[in-house]
């Protein structure tokens, strides 16, 4: 039995990777992300060298601050752009702007131009990059058809993110060994342009979204994203824990230096070794996370990931040896992989698609702000209480919060499981099967249970139709003009003719046994089904087929308009 379970888990892990590769839209979106983030890390290395040549370590820190501040301020303000129209167009524009800014930096370095121009271009590139991850995170659900596929996509993206943190700096190091900083900038620019090119041929049905208003108000739209988070206790919980993880991440940028030099005595090379351990752990953690995609316990694994971001720091303080520190910090990378898989998936499952880009924008802003706060808190705590006390105190923040929030996070898992069950029921209906995940989730959230006893009618021929029904359990007969014209069972839907053709009910539906139904009002059903080409075509074909098999002898006219 154990061997069979392991084989099933490995098969699920392989399917998680395969689903991303076999879905051409997901494949292009993921490769675009890899190109964009490899470019970002290579660009960061080259920029750091320019800054260090200008003013040493202080200049590197100042330039890093100049890049972080725009991200923290502008992420929620620019993210509404990702909720207008097609999100891949935002990603294409962002990648092109970053490519142009990086190429311009390469030219300035090649001609020995002023460094201040390079810094200005870096700020421009960062402002554009602020939109990339929120827009990409909001795009992925529209390319998926199930929650499992979305979890797989976030797992793969986490792996690519971890790989980019290794590949980008390594690529820069190799280029710097044989060429110069300008060539690193040129290669980073090429990677950005490649990221844009990969998205040009994306083909999918995007949900209807409002076009850009003639007089846009980004501040008002950004506030709607904040309200979406504040009005949802589950989203607030996830983003709050993400902020705690970001605080620890900011502290790690300080601890990695102080621990290596002062606590472990490994000198400056030890700083790189500690951060490399985190990167290796992130890659291995992402591979391990592929085994968890089908576990249905994302809330629980998110709590584990949050805890792993802090607990290793506390243990480093208690066991201050280099080998132990390297092994322990690798677990921080594992925690990061779990957060990428579970956190991004849960946010995408809980936030409405129409504000999803803005919700991820709020997340980006929180992360940027709390990384800065974490660095300051770590520096201050070290100065006042010493390295080991600071490691213990800050390291306990995330584990304690994970334990406190454990039951609520497991409750999220139960809510997602129930939602997936409703989605599974809807996807048994052929005309609903083509819908992307955000749209079918929207329908699933609007389902209302209806119980009909055996022998009773769900509706009668000639009634005004205002609801669509799917059978969860039980059986029913479709009776037209006094004769049974069809029998229906679990997973089959009915009632669409009156809604799609705007007519009265063309037949009576009678329960043969206790009938457990899930129903949708026409105001929810019609915009979603008719909003996508594939589902609209399938719906029209379904109606034509039903009317071909049976059409009432006395056609019923349109229902009367609703009274005001």
Secondary structure, DSSP 8 states (H G I E B T S, - for coil): -HHHHHHHHHHHHHHHHHHHHHSHHHHHHHHHHHHHHHHHHHHHHHHHHHHHHHHHHHHHHHHHHHHHHHHHHHHHHHGGGGGSS-HHHHHHHHHHHHHHHHHHHHHHHHTT--HHHHHHHHHHHHHHHHHHHHHHHHHHGGG-SSHHHHHHHHHHHHHHHHHHHHHHHHHHHHHHHHS-HHHHHHHHHHHHHHHHHHHHT------------TT--HHHHHHHHHHHHHT-HHHHHHHHHHHHHHHHHHHHHHHHHHIIIIIS--HHHHHHHHHHHHHHHHHHHHHHHGGGTTSS-HHHHHHHHHHHHHHHHHHHHHS--HHHHHHHHHHHHHHHHHHHHHHHHHHHHHS-GGGHHHHHHHHHHHHHHHHHHHHHHHHHHHHHH-HHHHHHHHHHHHHHHHHHTHHHHHHHHHHHHHHHHHHHHHTTSHHHHTS-HHHHHHHHHT-EEEEE-TT-EEE-TT-B--EEEEEEES-EEEEETTEEEEEE-TT-EE-HHHHHHT-B-SSEEEESS-EEEEEEEHHHHHHHHTTSHHHHHHHHHHHHHHHHH---SS----------
